[in-house]
């Protein structure tokens, strides 16, 4: 396979809705599902987003250039009004005066990123003039994220992320940035956020990212405290299928956690960050990375690791979905968290079902080779029980 390479760890800081709220504390005796008030849905907005949010494309469609043709006049007359993308605050211009600085030499070459010149999935040429700018969605270490709409019909809505070249160079991540953008550009899966294209100017790189209509999963988890087993099972089902796809492309994610997951307009889960992912044809790495609560024993102990780190993280994620906190978290001491991970000090509250416990236990194995295979996970009764009728998982078909 041609090298795909490995959007930067700091792109993770460009969360779609800004900073993350504090993690909820884990209940001490049982699975607590806090009371919460559901807000009335907005069907008109949902329908508009379904119609105008740029869709996931299959492998034969490479970019927004290949989306359906513009609607006819009759279709335009019958179409609902365009979704309000909000008011642009002029932040890009203001920030560019303060932070924008051109780079030169090898760094300039490395960061001259333009998807219209891609050898694998070339797009049309894009620039800031291609979009109607909308409201800010978030900001991070290297720039801002804005809601935008393409000026050409059918006027798709996207999230536009900005990265300042000089700051990438200052942090010595220009090569890493290029590799990570290359990874996401080549991914085509309904549960992975699409990178539709990218372009640059003298001081910045712009990433055209799929807009996840229902925002950050972590905010929903924080709001509810934890999820039901049914909701958790369906999310893990989608995650397992997406990870099988990634591993088949020789991509290890290495930073699976609620903060890096988004929710599409139809409620589907989407992996939204590849800042710690790596393209590793040999699937063996030595670098320490990821989030402490989600690190597997082999990384805590500084040993070699492979794609099985994502199996472990999926077990931690399953636990956190239903309990409200990671299984090995010790807020009093980082060292104690490390020790609990190394010992696989796993404790379950009494109200968790036997099937859910079985999934978590089989994923959270000290020996990476003993962790439940993702294809077997898709066949597990806990996932099959809650899987919507008619859903076909090609990985196990």
C-alpha positions, 0 to 999 in steps of 0.5 A, spaced: 500 500 500 502 506 498 504 510 504 498 514 507 502 518 512 499 520 519 490 533 522 495 534 528 494 532 535 493 540 536 487 539 531 484 536 537 484 542 540 480 545 535 474 542 538 467 543 534 464 547 540 470 549 544 473 547 550 471 540 554 467 541 560 470 537 566 469 530 566 463 527 571 465 523 577 463 516 577 458 513 581 460 509 587 455 504 588 451 503 582 449 505 575 447 512 576 442 515 570 441 522 572 435 526 571 435 530 565 430 534 561 430 533 553 429 539 549 424 539 544 427 537 537 427 542 531 425 538 525 425 543 520 433 544 522 434 537 522 431 536 515 435 542 512 441 539 515 440 532 512 439 536 506 445 541 506 450 538 510 455 535 505 454 527 506 459 522 506 461 519 500 463 512 497 469 510 495 468 512 488 466 519 489 472 523 491 470 530 493 465 536 493 466 536 486 463 530 485 456 531 489 450 531 485 448 536 480 445 543 482 437 542 483 433 545 477 429 551 477 423 547 479 427 543 485 429 550 487 422 553 488 420 547 492 426 547 496 426 549 503 429 556 505 437 555 506 439 554 513 442 560 517 449 559 518 450 564 523 453 571 523 461 571 521 464 575 526 470 577 522 475 573 526 479 570 521 481 577 518 483 580 525 486 573 527 491 573 521 493 580 523 495 578 530 498 571 528 499 570 521 506 570 519 509 567 512 514 561 512 519 560 508 524 554 505 522 547 507 517 548 511 513 553 506 514 547 501 511 542 507 505 546 508 503 548 501 497 543 502 492 543 496 487 538 495 486 540 488 493 537 487 492 531 490 495 524 486 489 520 490 483 524 490 484 531 487 478 536 488 477 542 484 480 548 487 478 552 493 479 558 496 476 563 502 472 566 496 468 559 495 464 560 501 459 564 505 462 565 512 458 563 518 458 563 525 464 561 529 464 553 532 470 553 536 478 555 537 484 552 539 491 552 539 493 553 532 486 557 529 479 557 529 473 553 526 467 556 522 461 554 520 461 555 512 456 554 506 459 553 499 457 559 494 455 554 489 449 550 488 447 545 492 450 550 497 453 544 502 454 546 509 461 544 512 466 546 518 472 550 516 478 549 520 484 554 520 491 552 522 497 558 522 503 555 518 508 559 523 505 556 529 506 549 526 513 550 525 514 553 532 511 547 535 515 543 530 509 539 527 509 541 520 511 534 517 506 531 522 501 535 520 502 533 513 502 526 514 495 527 518 491 530 513 493 525 508 491 520 513 484 523 513 483 525 506 484 518 504 478 515 509 471 513 507 467 511 512 460 513 515 462 513 522 469 517 520 468 525 519 470 526 512 475 531 510 473 534 503 478 538 501 484 543 503 487 549 501 492 554 503 494 561 503 501 565 505 500 564 512 494 559 513 492 552 512 484 551 511 481 544 512 474 543 509 471 538 514 464 534 514 459 538 519 457 534 525 450 536 526 449 534 533 456 536 535 460 533 540 458 526 544 462 528 550 457 534 551 452 529 551 455 524 555 456 530 560 449 532 560 446 525 561 452 523 566 452 516 562 448 513 557 443 507 557 446 500 555 442 500 548 445 507 546 452 505 549 451 498 545 449 502 538 455 507 539 460 501 540 457 497 534 459 503 530 466 504 533 468 497 532 466 497 525 470 504 523 476 501 527 476 495 523 476 499 517 482 503 520 486 497 521 484 494 514 488 501 512 494 500 517 491 506 521 492 506 528 487 511 531 491 511 538 486 516 541 479 514 542 475 517 547 469 521 548 472 528 546 474 526 540 467 523 537 462 527 534 454 526 532 451 526 526 444 529 524 441 522 524 445 520 531 450 516 528 457 516 531 463 519 528 470 519 529 472 526 529 480 527 530 486 523 528 491 527 531 494 521 534 493 516 529 499 513 525 500 510 519 504 504 520 504 498 515 508 494 520 502 496 526 508 496 531 510 503 535 514 505 541 511 512 542 507 514 548 501 518 547 494 518 548 490 520 554 492 517 560 485 514 562 485 510 556 492 508 555 493 501 555 498 497 560 503 496 554 504 504 553 504 505 560 510 500 561 513 503 555 513 497 551 511 496 543 504 497 541 500 495 535 493 496 533 490 492 539 491 499 543 484 501 540 481 495 542 483 497 549 481 504 548 474 501 546 473 497 552 475 503 556 470 507 552 464 502 553 465 503 561 465 510 561 459 510 556 455 506 561 458 508 568 460 516 567 467 515 568 473 511 566 474 504 569 481 506 572 481 513 574 484 515 580 483 523 581 487 523 587 494 520 584 496 520 577 501 514 579 495 510 582 491 511 575 498 508 572 498 502 577 491 500 576 491 500 569 498 496 569 494 491 574 487 491 570 484 493 576 477 493 573 471 494 578 464 493 576 458 496 579 452 491 580 447 494 575 451 492 569 448 487 565 452 480 564 453 481 557 456 488 558 461 486 563 463 480 558 464 485 552 468 490 557 472 484 560 474 481 554 477 488 551 480 490 557 485 484 557 493 485 559 495 481 554 494 485 547 493 478 543 488 476 548 483 482 547 477 481 543 477 481 536 473 487 533 470 482 528 468 477 534 465 484 538 461 485 532 458 478 533 457 479 541 450 478 543 450 485 547 451 488 540 447 484 536 441 485 541 441 492 540 443 493 533 437 496 529 434 491 524 436 491 517 443 494 519 449 490 515 456 490 518 460 488 512 466 486 516 462 480 519 457 479 513 
